[in-house]
Amino acid sequence: MVRKPKTRWFDERLYPHVRQGLSISKILFRERTAHQDLIVFENPTYGRVLALDGIVQVTQKDEYVYHEMMTHVPILAHGRARRVLIVGGGDGGILREVLRHKSVTHVTMVEIDRAVVDMCLKWMPSVAGKSFADRRTNLLIADGAKFVAETRERFDVIIVDSTDPIGPGEVLFTERFYRDCKRCLTAGGILVNQNGVPFLQPGEVPMTRKRRGKSFAAASFYMAAVPSYYGGLMALGWATDDRKATDVSLATLRRRFAAARIKTRYYSPEIHRGCFALPAFVAALAAR
């Protein structure tokens, strides 16, 4: 009798009482950097998976959901974005989507860990594509919090693609960081950030709303369903002084989307309009 090889599992333990298990077909890369533990492995459902410090960050098969919603919602809501700042996002997915907007003339990306960029370019090249070679890209390997505190540059949109508020990513959820981001934005500029899964991380929504609300006239959330982020709908943080930015008409969004000539797999003007309608329990958390 031939015994089948024992299945290896990646056990994500982001939450204290719930675990997500992904079978590992093959480990492609693993390294402990000065900042975090990196692993890339193959999974039959998600394809190649990147995890940092034991937490899934991006997968080959569903990355487009997160990257499209983090990018096209603020850029198309703004309508005139030319300069964009990305904090984090070493896999290059946000950068790829930003650069699809030909109206964007400059993108500064600040990533703290060069190993994430290099590893993703080698093992998950489809995520970034050729975005790092685009002439509009300015990649800085630096501390994002320090950058926004010191730079004299100004941006129309800031996208914070960070890990959860633990370890290296914790500083990117502070009141001071949000205040520094506000200083870096042009009038009417928009800040967005990943804000966790409210059903399993209910404390993050009221915490970040209060902290962002001290610097911005409008601090709220929009939602996206990312399959590999276990626990249901994901909250994406939203902050701006333009109170009308969450209520751009469907006709205007359709016109802007058509002018951009971008093909998407998740984002649409209709999804854009609907994503700001929060489930009642999330709205209740945001009101705390």
Summary of the structure (lengths in Angstrom):
residues: 288
radius of gyration: 18.5
end to end distance: 60.5
largest distance: 70.8
contacts: 952
relative contact order: 0.14
helix: 35%
strand: 29%
